[in-house]
Amino acid sequence: MAIDFSLSPELEEIRARTRTFVEEVVKPTEQKIHDERLQETDRKAYIGALIEMRKQAKEAGIWLPQMPKEWGGMGLGHVQLAMVQAEAAKSTYGPWVFNCQAPDEGNMHTLLHWGTDEQKEQYLRPLCEGTTWSCFAMTEPEVAGSDPTLIQTRGYQDGEEWVINGHKWFISNAHRANFAILIARTEDDPDLPQAANTAFLVDLPAEGWTEVRQIETMHGSTGHSEIRIEDLRVHESKMLGGRGQGHLLGQYRLGPARLAHCMRWIAQAEMALDMMVDRSLNRYAHGSLLAEKQGIQWMIADSTMELYQAKLMVLHAAYKIDSGEDFKSEVSMAKHFVANMLNRVIDRSIQVHGALGYSTDTPLAHMYQHARWARFADGADEVHQMRIAQRTIAAYKDTGSTRAATGDLPI
Ligand SMILES: Cc1cc2nc3c(=O)[nH]c(=O)nc-3n(C[C@H](O)[C@H](O)[C@H](O)COP(=O)(O)OP(=O)(O)OC[C@H]3O[C@@H](n4cnc5c(N)ncnc54)[C@H](O)[C@@H]3O)c2cc1C
């Protein structure tokens, strides 16, 4: 077997092009938006700046890296995508500018795999062109989102239509979405508890779909909505996948989507570590630079080692997806590890910056607020740990060794 971490000249060129674009177009525009407070003071100029970045990204050929070429994408595999996502997420708007942001990106994969030809043309095509938005509506306030078999939103059939009632919350992008992928319980007595739910495509706005509020979170009110669903009518042709396949579809969606989060989190952690080292080389206290103090070096060393582990885990999980192998375990371990690594590295970077790190003069405070949700969304830490342990125990029972559960690597 060949283990080769070098990039092909073609991919190296894509990575360099993405990095240059982020440095020369995205970051200066973000700075302008921040300095001139465009988002709050001049909505038209703000939207104009965003659209201009997208236009330039398309011209530069950095558009839709996660999708096949026939859908207007760059046709990259997951290992290759990791390079682009990790460059894009060095900025706040990068993933959106390249049209590879959550939740649209996960919804695109889902539609590509599960949609009928008609559904793909109607929903996937405009999403890929960047002219529509989407959301994925699964979590409910009344029951634990960690266990989708508990979903209470219900659908019953009425002729050619499904009538759906329920309550969802934390639905990212719902505020501006043109359509939703909605998960509802349709089966009363399924063979398996996991076969009770079905996914539906819902055109928005829709009668029976009401946005109650955008939920105020620790990083602001940024488009995670609470939704009331009352007698929402959806034609049967809008079912995505088959009856009872909603859970399967959700799991399918979450695999690559979780890994894409990890790729972006690596970028954020690398930024935090760069800033930590930079600050330690410029701050002087008690007779030496911070960089010369052992306590600071430990923080730098721990962060460096953890980031290295995170990169290897993500690359290996991506490799498994690309090879068509079972990737559940590797993605689960990567998601847990990278989310926690991200929180630790940003926390250390804030520590090294002192009061400056706590202020909003650097991006660290903002990054820290965003990073916190990574430990429970798209699978809480403890749920991943439960599944990882189950697989390790099963591997031992089956083969007398835990090797298959630790990445099934050749060492
Ligand atoms: C910013 C943000 C964006 C989001 N976007 C979306 C979206 O677009 N669409 C959507 O549908 N949802 C979205 N969510 C919701 C997210 O997916 C859920 O928060 C997540 O699935 C966890 O569900 P929950 O919040 O109900 O927590 P619960 O399931 O109630 O879990 C709470 C805690 O209980 C513990 N726990 C749960 N199960 C176990 C177990 N088996 N063993 C041990 N401990 C356990 C864990 O510590 C967990 O953190 C978003 C959330 C946030 C914060």
The ligand as a Gaussian input file, in Angstrom:
#p B3LYP/6-31G(d) Opt

LIG

0 1
 C      -25.601000      26.811000      16.850000
 C      -26.437000      25.601000      16.659000
 C      -26.912000      25.244000      15.399000
 C      -27.736000      24.137000      15.247000
 N      -28.242000      23.861000      13.997000
 C      -29.168000      22.871000      13.867000
 C      -29.846000      22.667000      12.620000
 O      -29.598000      23.372000      11.626000
 N      -30.789000      21.699000      12.535000
 C      -31.102000      20.904000      13.597000
 O      -31.966000      20.039000      13.449000
 N      -30.479000      21.060000      14.804000
 C      -29.536000      22.025000      14.965000
 N      -28.921000      22.241000      16.177000
 C      -29.272000      21.385000      17.312000
 C      -28.203000      20.337000      17.626000
 O      -28.108000      19.415000      16.583000
 C      -28.588000      19.712000      18.982000
 O      -28.269000      20.664000      19.966000
 C      -27.858000      18.413000      19.263000
 O      -28.303000      17.385000      18.422000
 C      -28.101000      17.973000      20.717000
 O      -29.476000      17.899000      21.011000
 P      -30.075000      18.696000      22.264000
 O      -29.638000      20.079000      22.227000
 O      -31.517000      18.380000      22.323000
 O      -29.335000      18.064000      23.539000
 P      -29.747000      16.726000      24.294000
 O      -29.954000      15.602000      23.345000
 O      -30.786000      17.031000      25.269000
 O      -28.380000      16.436000      25.052000
 C      -27.914000      17.270000      26.120000
 C      -26.685000      16.652000      26.704000
 O      -27.022000      15.395000      27.268000
 C      -25.910000      14.549000      27.216000
 N      -26.298000      13.283000      26.571000
 C      -27.193000      13.094000      25.580000
 N      -27.255000      11.777000      25.265000
 C      -26.374000      11.140000      26.079000
 C      -25.954000       9.788000      26.241000
 N      -26.469000       8.797000      25.490000
 N      -25.006000       9.517000      27.174000
 C      -24.477000      10.496000      27.947000
 N      -24.831000      11.785000      27.827000
 C      -25.757000      12.098000      26.911000
 C      -24.808000      15.283000      26.423000
 O      -23.920000      15.890000      27.342000
 C      -25.574000      16.348000      25.698000
 O      -24.789000      17.506000      25.397000
 C      -28.072000      23.319000      16.364000
 C      -27.575000      23.663000      17.629000
 C      -26.787000      24.787000      17.792000
 C      -26.330000      25.159000      19.165000

